[in-house]
Amino acid sequence: MTDNEKRAHDLAILSTHLLFEMKDSDNKSFNKQNPNNPKDFRFDTFGEYESAYNIFLNRFTSTSK
């Protein structure tokens, strides 16, 4: 794994965790305000990680040239 891949991985892990926390909090707030019409909480952890990883890796590799 290259240094850029390691950096992209670390940031993707962090951002996926933070995104999960934000979306979970938003869902809980919505359900609290709408008790008669609650939303299910769905989160594609791997999909979010993969997307973030690719974005970060692309940024690292495009700026290091």
N, C-alpha and C positions, 0 to 999 in steps of 0.2 A: 504494500500500500504506500503510495507516495505521500509526501507531506501535505500536498493540497487535498488529497483524498481523506487523510486523517482530519484535517481542519474542517472539510465539508461534512464529514461524519459527525464530528463533535457538535458543530453548529446545528446540524439537522436534528440530532437527538434533543438538544436544548430547545430549539424552536418548536419541535413536535410536542414536547412536554408542555411548553407554555401555551401553544395553540389549544391543546386538549383542555388545560385548566380554564382558559378563557371561554371556550365553547361550552364546557360543562357548567360554568358559572352562569353564562347567558341562558342556558337551558333551564337551570334551576330557578333563575329569576322569572323567566317566562311562565314556568309552571306554577310558581307561587302567585303570580298575578292572574293566572288563568286556570284556576283549580278545576273548572268544569270542562276544560279543553286542553289537557296537558299534551306536550310533544314528547315523543320518544327521543332518547339521546343516542345518536349514532356517530361513530368516529372511526374512520379508516386509518388506523395508526400507521400501517405500513405504507399506504398510499400517500399520506401526508409526509412521512419520513422520506420516501423516495423522491417526491416532488421537491422538497426542501433540499435534499442532498444534491440533486441534479442542478438546481438553481445556484447553490453555493459553489459547487465544483466548477460550473460554467463561469461564474464570476472570478474565481481564483485563477483559472487557466487563461481566461481572456485578458486579465490584468497583469499576468506575470510574463507575457510575451514581449 
